[in-house]
């Protein structure tokens, strides 16, 4: 009943449409973030900038467990009963609030014990911790919007949040501020703005005629019967979320420890462009999860959605490959201070990115099987998968960086980029194996083999400055099937 009443504001999740909105908004948001990072690198000393990004990453990683994996369940199950999405958001907040108390206490007590100069950076640490908590609070309403087929509203909340932050950064820069705490406070204001917008939009779309919170939760699925069952079902995702950030941060943490904060800052600038590209597979996963969640008990439809998403990934591959290389090659030197580009800090961020670009290609191709694990009937397999990837990345990263950093700072940085790419190849292989999708790979083996070979050769060409980089143009062959994959395949409740 509730789903029917609010159907005028909701619609069926759809891979092509929703991923389009999420990819578009994430690309805009990431370019705004790059603009913000440019302002930061110009306004702050390299050491202050390095400390800021490490503090943000550290708190984001530590507090992410508070998520409990519950927003993932909203995204996966919400489409089954849109009338229960708003009550599920309220229910998730109650559980997350209880969980946050010991983590906040530990952070307050532990920070002075772990950081010698904590008094000097006290305000920065508190602000960075608050940013992490606010971001976690925004996941549930955004997942609810996505499950209700309103990825476009989720998209707007992300873009507006980032715009607030960048405008604030620019204002501080224009008045000559060099206070790292002031810039962090602006980031906090942007995060709060994003949360308010996400909650407001969720309330508008979902709350007015939603099914009461104390009614039958079985409409969402058996996972929602009671809090104990809910937490146990979400536990694999909670553990995964606690571990997942290390997949993209391990090399940077190792670089900071083995080489120094300055080297970590250079690697971070290279990763900024790489992370800009990663929003594409992340958006595809976000759009695909509700689709797979709705048909996860229907094997034929499940496999059809996976193959469709793989075709979309293949179509996006050449666009992302050449757009990423071109943007970084031409724009990064103009955007960031010279020391990040000229190799004076050990390596050029541009050259490091070209190595990381190969890992982006492999990560994109892993999107369907990665999401299949996440949406499958055995979520613990997804947790096991992420833990394996993190352990592999930690081992290969430490061995390569420790080995090459003895030669020079630059060698250590290139080793970090190579280790990241090797970890991406491991992620692709394990996602296929653990999701039991070798049949899909065999059906598409020609396409996948061509895609991997041409993209790796092209990335090698970009890295070495060789003409063989143009071999990647052969990937244009996949663009038509990518466009076809975005064609609507489900009937909408309402397109408004």
C-alpha positions in Angstrom: 0.0 0.0 0.0 2.7 2.5 1.0 4.7 1.7 -2.2 1.6 2.5 -4.3 0.8 5.7 -2.5 4.3 7.3 -3.0 4.9 5.8 -6.4 4.5 9.3 -8.0 7.8 10.3 -6.4 9.6 7.0 -6.9 10.5 4.6 -9.8 12.1 1.3 -10.5 15.9 1.4 -10.2 17.5 1.1 -13.6 21.2 0.4 -14.4 21.6 2.7 -17.4 19.6 5.7 -16.2 20.8 5.7 -12.6 24.5 5.0 -13.4 24.3 7.9 -15.8 23.2 10.3 -13.1 25.6 8.9 -10.6 28.6 8.9 -12.9 27.8 12.4 -14.1 27.4 13.8 -10.6 30.5 12.0 -9.3 32.6 13.3 -12.1 31.4 16.8 -11.5 32.0 16.4 -7.7 35.4 14.9 -8.3 36.5 17.8 -10.6 35.2 20.2 -8.0 37.3 18.2 -5.4 40.3 18.6 -7.7 39.7 22.3 -7.8 39.6 22.3 -4.1 42.8 20.3 -3.8 44.5 22.8 -6.2 43.5 25.6 -3.9 44.8 23.6 -0.9 48.2 22.9 -2.5 48.6 26.6 -3.3 47.5 27.9 0.1 49.2 25.4 2.4 52.7 24.3 2.9 53.5 20.8 1.6 53.9 19.4 5.1 50.6 21.0 6.3 48.8 19.6 3.2 50.3 16.2 3.8 49.2 16.2 7.5 45.6 17.3 6.5 45.1 14.5 3.9 46.5 11.8 6.2 44.2 13.0 9.1 41.2 12.9 6.8 42.0 9.5 5.6 42.8 8.1 9.0 39.5 9.3 10.6 37.5 8.3 7.6 39.0 4.8 7.8 38.6 4.5 11.6 35.0 5.7 11.8 33.7 3.9 8.7 32.8 0.8 10.8 30.0 2.9 12.4 28.2 2.6 9.0 27.5 -1.1 10.1 26.9 -2.0 6.5 23.2 -1.0 6.9 23.0 1.6 4.1 24.1 -1.2 1.8 21.1 -3.2 2.8 18.8 -0.3 2.2 20.2 0.1 -1.3 20.0 -3.7 -1.9 16.5 -4.3 -0.5 14.7 -1.0 -0.6 13.3 -1.4 -4.1 11.3 -4.4 -2.8 9.2 -2.1 -0.6 9.7 1.6 -1.2 7.2 2.4 1.6 9.6 1.0 4.1 12.7 3.0 3.0 12.1 6.0 5.2 11.4 3.9 8.3 14.5 1.9 7.5 16.6 5.1 7.4 15.3 6.0 10.9 16.0 2.5 12.2 19.5 2.6 10.8 20.2 5.9 12.4 19.2 4.6 15.8 21.6 1.6 15.5 24.4 3.8 14.2 24.1 6.3 17.0 24.5 3.6 19.6 27.5 2.1 17.8 29.2 5.5 17.4 29.6 6.1 21.1 32.5 3.8 21.9 34.3 4.8 18.7 34.1 8.5 19.5 35.3 7.9 23.0 38.2 5.8 21.8 39.2 8.5 19.2 39.1 11.2 21.9 41.3 9.2 24.2 43.5 7.5 21.6 44.5 10.5 19.5 46.7 12.2 22.2 48.3 8.8 22.9 49.1 8.1 19.2 50.1 11.6 18.1 53.0 13.3 19.9 52.1 16.8 18.7 48.4 16.4 19.2 48.0 19.8 21.0 49.3 21.6 17.9 46.8 19.8 15.6 44.0 19.4 18.2 41.4 21.5 16.3 42.3 19.8 12.9 41.9 16.3 14.4 38.5 17.1 15.9 37.3 18.7 12.7 38.5 15.8 10.5 36.8 13.3 12.9 33.5 15.3 12.6 33.7 15.3 8.8 34.0 11.5 8.8 31.0 11.1 11.1 28.9 13.5 9.0 29.8 11.7 5.8 28.7 8.3 7.3 25.4 9.9 8.3 24.7 10.8 4.7 25.0 7.3 3.4 21.6 6.0 4.6 19.4 8.8 3.0 21.4 8.7 -0.2 21.0 4.9 -0.4 17.3 5.3 0.2 17.0 7.7 -2.7 18.9 5.3 -5.0 16.7 2.4 -4.0 13.6 4.5 -4.8 14.9 5.1 -8.3 15.8 8.7 -7.5 19.6 8.6 -8.1 19.3 12.0 -9.7 18.4 13.5 -6.3 21.3 11.6 -4.7 23.5 13.1 -7.4 22.4 16.6 -6.7 23.1 16.3 -3.0 26.7 15.2 -3.8 27.4 18.0 -6.2 26.0 20.8 -4.0 28.0 19.5 -1.0 31.2 19.6 -3.0 30.4 23.1 -4.5 29.9 24.5 -1.0 33.3 23.2 0.0 35.2 24.5 -3.0 33.6 27.9 -2.8 34.6 28.1 0.8 38.2 27.0 0.0 38.4 29.7 -2.6 37.1 32.4 -0.3 39.8 31.5 2.3 42.5 31.4 -0.3 41.4 34.8 -1.7 41.8 36.5 1.7 45.2 34.9 2.2 44.4 32.3 4.8 47.1 29.6 5.5 45.4 28.0 8.4 44.9 24.2 7.8 42.2 24.1 10.5 40.2 26.9 8.7 40.2 24.9 5.4 39.2 21.8 7.3 36.3 23.7 8.9 35.0 24.7 5.5 35.1 21.0 4.5 33.0 20.3 7.6 30.4 23.0 6.6 30.2 21.4 3.1 29.6 17.9 4.6 26.9 19.2 6.9 25.2 20.9 3.9 25.3 17.7 2.0 23.7 15.7 4.8 20.9 18.3 5.3 20.1 18.2 1.6 20.2 14.4 1.4 17.9 14.1 4.4 15.5 16.8 3.1 15.2 15.1 -0.3 14.7 11.7 1.3 12.0 13.1 3.6 10.2 14.8 0.7 10.3 11.7 -1.5 9.8 8.9 1.0 8.3 10.0 4.3 4.8 11.5 3.7 2.9 8.2 3.1 5.5 5.7 4.2 4.5 2.5 5.9 4.8 2.9 9.8 8.1 1.8 11.2 6.5 -0.8 13.5 4.7 -2.6 10.7 5.8 -5.8 8.9 9.4 -5.5 8.0 9.3 -8.7 5.9 8.3 -6.6 2.9 11.9 -5.5 2.7 13.2 -9.1 3.2 14.0 -11.6 6.0 17.1 -9.6 6.9 14.9 -6.9 8.5 12.8 -9.1 10.8 14.5 -7.8 14.0 17.6 -5.8 14.9 19.7 -8.8 15.7 19.0 -10.4 12.4 19.5 -7.1 10.6 22.9 -6.5 12.2 24.0 -10.1 11.5 23.0 -9.8 7.9 24.8 -6.4 7.6 27.9 -7.6 9.5 29.7 -8.8 6.4 29.2 -5.4 4.8 30.2 -3.6 8.1 33.5 -5.6 8.2 34.0 -5.0 4.6 33.5 -1.2 5.0 36.0 -1.2 7.8 38.6 -2.9 5.6 37.7 -1.5 2.2 39.3 2.0 2.5 42.7 0.4 2.9 42.5 -1.0 -0.7 43.0 2.5 -2.1 44.9 4.0 0.9 47.4 1.3 1.7 50.1 2.4 -0.7 49.8 6.0 0.5 50.0 5.0 4.2 53.1 2.9 3.4 54.7 5.7 1.4 54.1 8.1 4.3 55.7 5.6 6.7 58.6 4.4 4.6 59.5 7.6 2.6 57.9 10.6 4.3 54.9 13.0 4.3 56.2 15.0 1.3 56.3 11.8 -0.8 52.8 10.9 0.4 51.6 14.3 -0.7 53.0 13.7 -4.2 51.4 10.3 -4.4 48.1 11.8 -3.2 48.1 14.3 -6.0 48.6 11.4 -8.5 45.8 9.5 -6.8 43.4 12.4 -6.9 43.2 12.0 -10.7 43.0 8.2 -10.3 40.3 8.5 -7.7 38.4 10.9 -10.1 38.3 7.9 -12.5 37.3 5.5 -9.8 34.0 7.3 -9.4 32.9 5.6 -12.6 33.1 2.0 -11.4 31.8 3.1 -8.0 28.8 4.8 -9.6 28.1 1.7 -11.7 28.2 -0.5 -8.6 25.9 1.8 -6.8 23.4 1.8 -9.7 23.8 -2.0 -10.2 23.3 -3.1 -6.6 19.5 -2.3 -6.3 19.0 -3.9 -9.7 20.8 -7.1 -8.7 19.2 -7.0 -5.2 15.7 -7.0 -6.7 16.4 -10.1 -8.9 19.0 -12.0 -6.8 16.8 -15.0 -6.4 16.1 -15.1 -10.2 19.2 -16.6 -11.8 18.4 -15.9 -15.4 17.6 -12.2 -14.8 20.6 -11.9 -12.4 23.0 -13.1 -15.1 21.4 -11.0 -17.8 21.9 -7.9 -15.6 25.6 -8.9 -15.0 26.2 -9.3 -18.7 24.5 -6.0 -19.5 26.7 -4.2 -16.9 29.8 -5.8 -18.4 28.9 -4.5 -21.8 28.5 -1.1 -20.3 31.9 -1.3 -18.6 33.5 -2.3 -21.9 31.9 0.7 -23.6 33.1 3.1 -21.0 36.7 1.7 -21.0 38.1 3.6 -24.0 36.4 6.9 -23.0 37.8 6.7 -19.5 41.3 5.6 -20.7 41.9 8.4 -23.1 40.0 11.1 -21.3 41.9 10.3 -18.1 45.3 10.3 -19.7 44.6 13.5 -21.7 43.1 15.5 -18.8 46.0 14.6 -16.5 48.8 15.1 -19.1 47.6 18.6 -20.1 45.8 20.0 -17.0 47.6 18.6 -14.0 50.8 20.6 -14.7 48.7 23.8 -15.0 46.7 23.1 -11.9 49.2 22.1 -9.2 52.3 23.7 -7.9 55.6 22.9 -9.8 57.0 20.7 -7.1 54.3 18.1 -7.6 55.0 17.8 -11.3 58.7 18.4 -11.9 60.0 15.4 -10.0 61.8 17.4 -7.4 60.0 15.5 -4.6 61.1 12.2 -6.1 58.6 11.7 -9.0 56.1 13.5 -11.1 52.4 13.1 -10.2 51.6 12.9 -13.9 53.9 9.9 -14.5 52.7 8.2 -11.4 49.1 8.6 -12.6 49.9 6.9 -15.9 51.0 3.8 -14.0 47.8 3.9 -11.8 45.7 4.2 -15.0 46.2 0.5 -15.8 44.8 -0.4 -12.4 41.7 1.8 -13.2 41.0 -0.2 -16.3 41.1 -3.5 -14.4 39.0 -2.1 -11.6 36.3 -1.0 -14.1 36.2 -4.5 -15.6 35.7 -6.0 -12.1 32.5 -4.0 -11.5 29.9 -6.6 -12.5 31.5 -9.5 -10.6 32.4 -7.3 -7.6 28.7 -6.2 -7.3 27.5 -9.7 -7.8 29.3 -10.7 -4.7 27.9 -7.8 -2.8 24.3 -8.5 -3.9 24.5 -12.3 -3.6 22.9 -14.7 -1.2 26.2 -15.1 0.7 27.5 -11.7 1.8 30.3 -13.2 3.8 32.0 -14.2 0.6 32.1 -10.5 -0.2 33.8 -9.8 3.1 36.3 -12.6 2.5 37.0 -11.2 -0.9 37.7 -7.7 0.4 39.9 -9.0 3.2 41.9 -11.1 0.7 42.4 -8.0 -1.5 43.5 -5.9 1.4 46.0 -8.5 2.7 47.4 -8.9 -0.8 47.7 -5.1 -1.3 49.4 -4.7 2.0 51.9 -7.5 1.4 52.7 -6.5 -2.2 52.7 -2.8 -1.4 55.1 -3.1 1.6 57.5 -5.5 -0.2 57.8 -3.3 -3.4 57.9 0.1 -1.6 60.3 -1.0 1.1 62.5 -2.6 -1.6 62.6 0.3 -4.0 62.6 3.1 -1.5 66.1 2.0 -0.5 67.2 3.0 -4.0 65.6 6.5 -4.1 62.4 8.3 -3.1 61.3 8.3 -6.8 61.8 4.5 -7.1 59.7 4.0 -4.0 56.9 6.1 -5.4 56.8 4.3 -8.7 56.8 1.0 -6.7 53.7 2.2 -4.9 51.9 2.9 -8.2 52.9 -0.5 -9.6 51.8 -2.2 -6.4 48.4 -0.5 -6.7 47.9 -1.8 -10.2 49.0 -5.3 -9.3 46.4 -5.2 -6.5 43.7 -4.2 -9.0 44.5 -7.3 -11.2 44.1 -9.5 -8.1 40.8 -7.8 -7.3 39.5 -8.6 -10.8 40.6 -12.2 -10.6 39.2 -12.9 -7.1 35.9 -11.1 -7.8 35.3 -13.5 -10.8 36.4 -16.5 -8.9 34.4 -15.9 -5.7 31.3 -14.8 -7.5 31.4 -18.0 -9.6 31.1 -16.1 -12.8 33.7 -17.9 -15.0 30.8 -18.9 -17.3 30.2 -15.2 -18.0 33.9 -14.7 -18.6 34.0 -17.6 -21.0 31.1 -16.2 -22.9 32.8 -12.9 -23.2 36.4 -14.1 -23.3 37.2 -12.6 -26.6 35.9 -9.1 -25.6 37.6 -9.3 -22.2 40.9 -10.5 -23.6 41.0 -7.7 -26.2 40.0 -5.1 -23.6 42.7 -6.1 -21.1 45.5 -6.5 -23.6 44.8 -3.2 -25.5 44.3 -1.2 -22.3 47.5 -2.5 -20.7 49.6 -1.9 -23.8 48.1 1.6 -24.1 48.9 2.4 -20.5 52.4 1.2 -20.9 52.7 3.6 -23.9 51.4 6.5 -21.8 53.9 5.7 -19.1 56.9 5.5 -21.4 55.8 8.2 -23.9 55.6 5.7 -26.7 53.4 5.7 -29.8 52.0 2.3 -28.9 49.6 4.2 -26.6 47.4 4.7 -29.6 46.7 0.9 -29.7 44.0 1.6 -27.2 41.9 3.2 -29.9 40.9 -0.3 -30.8 38.7 -0.3 -27.7 36.4 2.1 -29.5 34.9 -1.1 -30.9 33.1 -1.6 -27.6 31.4 1.8 -27.4 28.2 0.8 -29.4 27.5 -2.2 -27.1 28.0 0.1 -24.2 25.4 2.5 -25.5 23.0 -0.4 -26.1 23.5 -1.5 -22.5 22.2 1.8 -21.3 18.9 1.3 -23.1 16.0 0.9 -20.5 15.2 -2.7 -19.8 12.6 -2.4 -17.1 9.2 -0.7 -16.9 9.3 2.3 -14.7 6.7 3.1 -12.0 6.9 6.7 -12.9 9.5 8.7 -14.8 8.1 12.0 -13.6 
